[in-house]
């Protein structure tokens, strides 16, 4: 008569896979109306955010910049050959070499602070310069947002109502564009930095 000599029972909590990388915009950033968060449930948030930064169409009152259908017809404009999605930071250099009209800077939302984590060597040299904001859900999931206004994004409190010209290298705001241009001559010689 057969006997059971050993039985092993394993169990775990069932967590269905999360489709896509969409993460809602943090409230303190959403209130500034400085970014566009494309509501997609696939892994192409990088591509959609780059297209939102390039602004290939004029968005009228019937189209919303955060809607996926606005960007789908323009996906062919980006050469993504050999680049996985969602796009990791390490692949953005390859994206820039395959898309010679586009440069990409990436900011990171860290608590209440916004810092540069990638500055393109082609900043201000290409037809389309795009700045993205990377947010995370605290785990492995990350999501890109398209920065539409650097001035509103970095401004706080009373400064929020004033227009600023923001350095692409250190995020320092200037009230006059001429001052920014003078500053950039020195600042672009260094890696991304944060002035406190």
N, C-alpha and C positions, 0 to 999 in steps of 0.2 A: 504494500500500500504506500503510495507516494506521500511524503511529508514536506511541509514548508519548513526549511531550516533557518531561513533568513528573509526578512522583509524590510525594505527601506522605503519610507514615506517622506516625501519632500513637498512643501507647499510654499507659496509666496502670495503677495498681494497682486491682484490683477490690475495692471495699468495699461490701458489701450495706448497704442502708439499715437503720438501727436503728429498730425499731418501739417506740413508747412512750418514756417518759422515766424508767423505773425505774433507780435507782442504789442499790446496797447501802449500808446505814448504815455509816459509818466505825466501826471496832472500838471506839475509845475512847468513842464516844457510845453505841453499842449496849450496852456493858457497864453503863451507868448505868441502863438500863431506864426512860428518861425520855421516849422518843419512840415513835411508831408509824409504821412505814414500810409503807404499803399496797403489796403486791406486785401491781402492775398493769402491763400491757404496752400500755396505751392512753395517751392524753394527758390523762387526767382526774385526775392526782394532786392537783391543787389542790382539786377538788370532794370527793374521797374524804377528804383530810386535814381539810378544814373539817367534814365530817360526823363524822369521828372526834373532833374537838374538841368538837362539839356533843353527841356521845354520844346519838343519838336512840333507841338501844336499850340494854338492859342485856345485856352480853356474858356469856353463861354458859360453862360449861366445854366445850361442844360448838362454840362459835364463837370464832374468834380475831380480834382487832382488826386484824391485818395482812392479813386475807383480803378480797379484793375483793367476794365475794358478800354479805358483811355489809352493805355500803353501797349496792349497786346498787338495792335497793328504795326507797331514800330520796333518790335523785337528784332527784326531782320537788320536793323541799323547797327547792331552790336555783334562783333565777331567773338563768339564764346567758344571757339574750337579748342578742345582739350582742357577746358576749365570746368571744374565741378561746381555744382550748385547745391546748397548755398555756398557762396564764394568766400573762402577764407582770406584773411589779410595777406597771406603769403602768395596768393594768386593774383593780386591786383596789379603787380608789376608786369606779369604776363599779359593781363588784360590791356594795360596801357600800350605795350609793344604791339599788340594785335589791333589796336584801335588808335592810330596815330593822331587823331583829332581830339582825343579826350584825355584829360588828366584828372586824377581822383585823390582827394585828401579825405582822411577818415578821422572823425572825432569819436571819443568814447564818453559815455555817460557813467560817471562813477559817483554814486550817491547824489549830492547836490552840486557836484563839480563836473565841468566839461573840459576834457583834455585832448590834445592831439595824440593819436597813436600811429598815424601815418601821414607823412607829407610827401607829395609827389615831387620828383626832381623836375617835372615839367610844369609846375605851377606857374600860371600867367604866361605860358609860352604856346598854349594850344588853343584851338578854336573854342572848345568846350571845357570849362573847368567846373568840376562837380565836387561839392563837399557833402559827405555822408556822415550821419550820426549813428554809431552802433550802440544798441541797447541790448541787455541780456535779461533773462528771467531769473537769474541767480543760480541756474544750473548750467547745462551744456548748451542751451538754446540761445541763439543770438539773432538779431534782426537789424537791417539797415533802414534808415529814414533819410529822406532827401532834405538837406538844409536849404531853405528858400531865402532866409534872411539871417545872415551872421549877426547883424546889428541887434535884432530882436532877441536872438538866441543867447547872446552873452550879456545883454543888458539886464540890470536888476533894479527894482525899486523905482526911484525918481528918474533914473537914467533911461528907463524903458521908453519914455516918450520922445527922446532925442535920437536922431539918426547918427550912427557911428560908422566909421570906416575901420574894419577889423583886419589886423595883420593875419595872413594865412599861415604864418610860421610860429607866432607866439600868442595869438588871440588877444593882443593888446588893442583896445579901442582908441581911435583918434577922432576928434571932432571935425578935422579938416582933412580932405583927401590928399592935399599937398604934403602934410606932415607924415601921413602914412607912406607915401612914395619915398620920402627921405629916409624914413625908418627901415623900409624893406630892403634898401640897398645893403645895409649892414646885416639885418636879421636873416636874410635868406642864405647867408654864408654859413649858418649854423644849423644843427638839427632842430627838430621841433622842440619847443620849450614852453614853459608856463611861467608867467610873471606873477609874483605875489606881492 
